[in-house]
Amino acid sequence: MNENKLRMEAQRGKQAQDVLDNELVKDAFSKIENALNETWKRSDPNDTEGRERVYLSIKLLQRFKDQFEFAVRTGNIAEDELLRIKDPTAWQKMKEKLNG
């Protein structure tokens, strides 16, 4: 991967982390998830179709959040790779520190 692509991935990771750290976004995820769980709990056990819709909604909400978390992880990897390219000695020291 070239440096420009790594920088772009690192930036996307930071933006994704900003989204996940945003209090309004956290609150929205929490409220939607709670509302879906309450809807599921109150649903008629015989309402298979309704319960399936709620289940799929919960799964979609999680997949949406997972996309941001994936971008954060990818961004962290890109930042590590940029450090390795720019300063191999610093990268090696960081690696040794993490590995104990």
Secondary structure, DSSP 8 states (H G I E B T S, - for coil): --HHHHHHHHHHHHHHHHHHH-HHHHHHHHHHHHHHHHHHHHS-TT-HHHHHHHHHHHHHHHHHHHHHHHHHHHHHHHHHHHHHHH-HHHHHHHHHHHH-
